[in-house]
Amino acid sequence: MTEAQGALLLSALRALAPLAIALLSLVAVPLVRLPRIADPLHSAARARHLVVALLLLSGGAAFVAGAGVSSTLSIGELTINPSQPGRLLVALGGPIFAIIVAVGEGRRAGAMGQVALFGLAVIDLALAIPIGLAPITLLLIGGTSLAALAAGGKEDAERARAVFRDLRSAGVLITLTVIAELLRDSIPLSATDPAYATTASLTAGVALSLSLIVLASVGAFPFHHRLVRIFDSLPIVGSLMVGVWIPAAITLIIFSELSLLIAAVNEPMGGAVLPILVLTGAFTMLFGGVSALLHDDVGEVLGFFAVGSSGWLVLGLAAVITRPSTLAPHELVIPATLAISLFGLWRAAIRRRYDLVSLQELTGWARHTSAIGVVLLGVAFALVALPGSALWAARVEVVGAGGNAITYVAALVGAVALVAAVLRVLLVGLAQKSRDVQRTEVRRVTHPITIAMLAGTVLIAGTAAGAIDVESAASELLRPAPESTAAPMELP
């Protein structure tokens, strides 16, 4: 093998590592389930161990991509250049989903690990291939496919309905994506042909279409019913991937698109779109936090917590339109994703230990399983950005983009309601133990999975709260080296 061929092979492997690892699982997981490999009774455990290792490998490969070696792959006119946001999501998502799969265990843990692997691969590809707004369509189709895979058995009518709702929503969002693409393609013509609308009006149309996509994908009002049903119906890995991680990638793409578009327009943007976004974001935080406080079903509490957290992203969308040069909205996407995922880790641990869905039946859970209580404390810490941190400043800037005191008050009350919803679940855990909780077997603290859960809680909560600046620390690793060049590939 020549040096050029070696560089080409290495470039391809680094650019396509998450996808390659996901495809590898299609062969490796069925292989380890074969009776000839080991005892059939332990086939599910072997599959779970394998996908946990593959998830860690995928996250590690994403973290080192671009460190001194080209991670850009050129195939003819197609360039796959793993971006920093995409690689950061995969680098963080790999170990997070590995912990969730390991903690959740269960018969379908291997399949759920594969859902996470392919979800991260779709996110990586979508943020790596800059072809207009096509990555949004890729994420929507990929998310719907993963929802169907996570739903599993056809006999579960509620899961089938959740997937159908997701498919219906994806169809609407793809239509909006096409409209936004058509409007954006018309913008250059508006400068030379008077038959087209003005650049400002076309850009406002693109902003409106993309705003609607964000509102629907992140589960903001009035689409909250879809997001809550996803969390209530699908397994936790599938609901987090479809309801949180893929929408986070869509939000990052749209924030970048709007920043570039609106920065090139001299006239003020927004019009009636801005007040709608500000009110929607503030009300979503209030609605999600208060609803999480009022509901008893654990799945619905987590779903409404995700709805309330999405309010930050809607306010961030308004901030992008008013201040396209600001990076504050981008900085809020990953912390919000991590906080919801940490709550999801708690949900997986609770479901594995107790298999209960009602908070009334879970009284005393924190006294009985204190390690799981630490996870919920981590969620509360993740919601409170440290004063003076970059995340604190980003939240203040995003709320300030609303330009009125009502936004400040609503956002503050909504943020407090989210913290109160988490503390309420914790207080239920500190109450007198219920009969079901009392008779549940407790896993020892020195168990490897418990240790991994606690270590992951510290890292996830620290990153989400701004105490650990992962993006800054990883920026040099996630960015291709200046001296690196893409290795071309000639197609026949």
N, C-alpha and C positions, 0 to 999 in steps of 0.2 A: 504494500500500500504506500503510495507516494505521500509526501507531506501535504499537498493540496487536498488529496482525497481524505486524509486523516482529519484535516481542519474542517472539511465539509461534513464528515460524519459526526464530529464532535459538535459542530454548530447545529446540525439537525437534532441530535439527541438533547441538547440543552434547550432548544427552542420548543421541542415537542414533548419534553419529559413528562408533564402531568398527563397528557393524553396517552402517551405510550404506557405509563404505569396503569392507567385506567383500563386500557385494552388488555394489558397483561393479566389483570384480575379476571377477565372473562375466561381465560384458560386455566389460571392457577387455582381459583376458588373451586371450580368443579373437580379439579385434579385432587385437591386435598380431601375432598369429600368421598373419594372412591374407597370402598371397603378394603381394598388391597393395601391401602396406605396405612391404616390403623383401625382401631375399634370403631365400628359404625356409630356407636353410642356417643362418641366424642367428635363426630364429624362437624357439628355446628361450632364447637369450641375451636377446632382447628381452623375453620373458615374465618372465625372472628379474629383469631390471633394473626392470620395472614393479612386480612384487610387492615388491621391496626398497623402492622409493619409497613404495608404499602402506603397508607396515609402519611405516616411519618416520613417515608422515603420521598413522597411527592412534595410534602412541605419543605423538606431539606433541599431537594433539587431546585425548588423555586427560590429558596433563600440565597443560594450561592450563584444563581444564574447571572451572568454578566460580570462576574468577578475576575477581571483580567483576561477573559476569553469571550469571543463573540457569541452572543446568544441570538443573533439575527440570522434567519434563514431566508434565502431568496430562491424562489422556484419560478423561473421565467419572469413575469411581471408581478407575481405575487410575493409580497414580503411579510414574513411573520416575525415581528419584533416584540418580544414580551415586554410589556410596559411595566413601569414601577408599581402603579396601583394594582394591576392584575397579579403580578408576582407577589406583592405584599399580601393580598387576599389569600392566595394559595399558600404562601409561607405560613400565615397565621392559621388558616383553615385546616391544613393538614393535621397538625398536632391537636387542635381543638376537637375535630371530629374523631380523631383516633381515641381521645379520652372519653368522649361521649359513647362511642361504640363499645369501648372496653368496659365502661361503667354500666351501660344498659344491658349488655349481654343478651340473652334471649335466643330463640330459635332462628330469627331472621336477622340477627346482627350482621352476618356476612353480607347479605343482600343490601342492608342499609349502608354498610361500609362502601359497597360498590356505588350506591347512589351518591354518596359523598365524593368518591373518586371522580366519577363522571361529571358531577356538578362543578367541582373545582377545575376540571379540564375545560369545560365549556366556558367558565368565567375567564380562565387564562387565555383561551383562543379569542374570545370576544373582545377582550381588552388589548389583544396583541395584533389584531388585523384591522388597521384603520381604513375601512372602506365605507365612508359615509355613515349612515345610521343602520347599516346592515347588522353590526354587532348586537343591537337591541333586539332585532328579529331573531337572531341566533339564540340569545338568552331566553327569549319568550318561548320559542319552540322547545329548547332544551329543558326549560323549567317545567313545561307541561308534560313532556315525556318522562321526566324524572318523577313527577307527581303520580303519573300512572304506574310507574314501576314501584314506587313506595307504597301505593295503595294495596298492592298484592292481590289477595283473594277476591274473585269477582262476587263472592257471596256476601261481602260486606257492603250493604246498600249505602250506608252513610259515607264511606270512603269513595264509592263510585260517584256519588253526588258531588263530593268535594272536588274530585278530578274534573267532572263535567263543568262545574262552575269555573274552575281554573281555565279549562279549554275555551269556554265562552268569553272569559275576560281576555285571554290571550288573543283571540280573534279580533276583538275590538281594539286592543292595543297595537296589533300589527297594522291594522287599517290606519290608525293614527300615525304610526311610524312612516307609512308610505306617504301620507298627506304631508308630514313634516319634510320628508325628503324631496317631494315635488316642489314645495314652497321654497326650500333652500336652494334647489337647482335654479329656480327662477330669479333669485336675488341678483346675480350678475347681469341678467338681461334687463332688469329694471333700470340699470344705470345708463343703458344705451337705447332702449326701445320704449317710447312713451306708451305703447299699448299695454305694457305690464304695470302693475301697481308699484308704488314707491318701495324703496329698500326698507324703510322703517316699517311699513305696513306688512310686508312679507316676513320680515324678521319677527314682528309681533305675532304673526300667524304660526311661525315655527315655534316660538316660545310658548304659545298657548297649547299647541299639540303636544310638545314635550312635557309641559307641566301636567297635562292630563295623564300622560303615561306614568310620570312619577307618582301622582296621587293614587293611581290604581295599583301600581306595582308594589309600593311600600305599604299599602293597606290603609291609607288615610281616608277619613270620612269623605264620601258616603260609601266607601268600599270595605268598611271595617268588617262587615258580616263575612265576606270571603276569607279574610285573613284569620279571623277567629275560628271559622269552620276548618280551615287547613290545620291549625294547631290542635283542634279538638278531634280531628278525624285521622290524620296521618301520623305514622310513627315520628318520634321527635327528630330523628336525623332528616327525614324527608321534609317535615314541616319547616325546620330551620333552613334547609337548603333552598326550598321553593319559596318560602315566605320571607326570608331574611337575606341570605347571602346573594342569591341571584338578583333580587331587587336592589341590593347595595351596589352591585356592579352596574346595573342599569342607571342608577342614580349618579354614579361617578362619570359614566359616559355622557349623560345629559348635562351635568354641571359643566363639563369641559366643552361640549358643543355650544351651550349657551354663552359661556364666557368668550369663546372665539367669535361667535356671531354678533353678539351685542356690543362687544368692544370695537367692532368695525363700523358701528352706526353712530353718527354724531347726535341724532335726535334722542330725546328721552324715550325709554321703552316702558312697557308695562300696561298703562291705561287701567282698565278695570281688572286686569289679570292680577295685579299686585294686591289690592285689597282683599280679593278672593283668596289668594294664597296665604296671606297673613292671617286672616280670620280662620281659614281651614286649618292651618298649622296650630294656632293657639287652641282652637276648639278640639282638635284631635288629641292634643296632650291632655286637656281637661277630661274629655270623654273617655279616653283610654285609662287614665289614672283612676278616675272615679269608678268606672265599670270594673276594673280589677279589684277595687276595694269592696264592691258589692257582691261579686259572684262567689259561689262556693266551689264550683267545679275547678279542679286544678288546671285542666287544659284550657278552660276559658280564661282563667286568671292570667295564664301565660300569654294567651292570644291577645287579650286586651292590653297587657303590658307592652307587647310588640306594637300594637296600634298607637298607644301613647308615645312610645319612643320614636315612632315614625314622624310625629309632629315636628321634631327638630329638623328633619330632612325637608319637610315642606317649607318651614321658615327659611331654611338654607336656600331653597329654590328661589324664594322671593329676594334673598340677599344677592344671589348671583345676577338676577335681572337688574337690580338697582346698582350693584357694584360689581361689574364683571371681572374686575382685576383682583378681587379679594379671594383668598384661599381658605377663609374660615369655614364655608360650607363643606368643602372637601375634607377638612380635618374632623368633621363631626360624623362622617359616614361610618368609618371603621370603629370608633368607640361605641356608637349605637349598636352596631352589629355584634360586637364582642359582649356587650352587656346582656343583650337578649340571648345570645348563645350560652352565656354563663347561667342564666335562668333555666335554659333548656337542659344544661348539664344537671342542675338540681332536680328538674323534673324527671330526667332519666334515672337518676339515683333513687328518687322516691318511688317511682313506678317499679323498679327492680326489687326494692326492699319490702314494699307494702302492697303493691298492686291495688291501690285505692285511688279514687278520683275525687272524693269529697273531703274538704278541709275539716268538716265536723268529725269525720271518721279518722282523721290524721292528727287529732290533738295529742300533743306530747311527743311528736316525732323527733324534735330537736333534742329532747332529753334522752330519748332512746338511742338515737344515732347522731351523736354530736358532730361527727365528721361532715355529715350532710348539712348540718347547721352552719358550718364554716363556709360552705359554698354559698348559702343565701346571704351571709354577712358580706361575702365578696361581691354579690350583686348590689347590695346597698352601697358599698364603697365605690363600686364602678359608676354608680349614678351621680355621685357627688364629685365633680371636678375640683381639684385642689386650687384654691385661690392663688392667682399669680401664674398658674400654668398656662400653656398654650391652648389647652382645651377650654379652660375657663374664659380666656380672652375670646376664643372663637364663638362660644355660646353668647357672650355679651354682644359681640359684633352682629351675629345673626339675628338676635332679638331686636337689636337697635335698628336693623334695616326696616322694621315695620314702621318706625317713625311716630309711634304714639304710645301713651301710657297704658292703654288697654292691652296692648300686646305684651308689654312688660309684666303686667299683673297676671294675665291669663297664662303666660308661659311659666311664671314663677309658681302659680298655684298648681298648674299641671305637673311641673317637675316635682313639687312637694308631694302631690298625690301619687306619683309613681314610686317615690321612696316609701311613702306610707303604705302602699299596697304590698311592698316587699316586707316591711316591718310587721305588717299584720299577719302575713304567713309565718313569720318567725315567732311572733307572740303565740300563735296557735300551737306552734311546736314546743313552746315552753310551758304550756298548760298541763293539766293532769292527763296522764296517758290514757288513751282509749283502750278498750279490750283488744282490738285488732293490733294496735301498736305494741302493746305489752307482750303479746305472745309471738311477735315476729323475731326471728333469729337475727342477731347482730353480728356483722362482720368485724373482725378484729382490726384495730387501727394500723397494725403493722402489715396488713395485707397489701401486696404490690399495687392492686387497683386503687385502694384507698389512698395510698401514698401518691400515686399519679394524679388522682382527683384533687388532692389538697395542693400539690405543687402546681397543677394547672390552674387552680382557682387563684392562687397568688399571682401568677403571671398574667392571666386574663384580666383580673380585676385591676391590677396595677397599670396595665396598658390602657384599659378603657377609661380609667380615672385620670390618666395623664402622668402618673408617677413614673412609668417606664416609657420612654420615648422610642418606641420600636421603629417608627418610620425614619426618624433621624439617624438612629444607630445603624439601620440596614440600608440607608440610601446609597452608600458607595457599593454595597454588594448587589443591590438590585438594579443598578444602572450600568449599562455596558461600558467597558473601559474605553477612553478616548482613542487609544491606538488600535482598537479592535476594528476589523472590517468584516462585512458580510461575505460569506463564502457563496458564490453563485452556483447555481445548478442549472445545467442546460437540459431542457426536455427534448426528447426526440420529436 
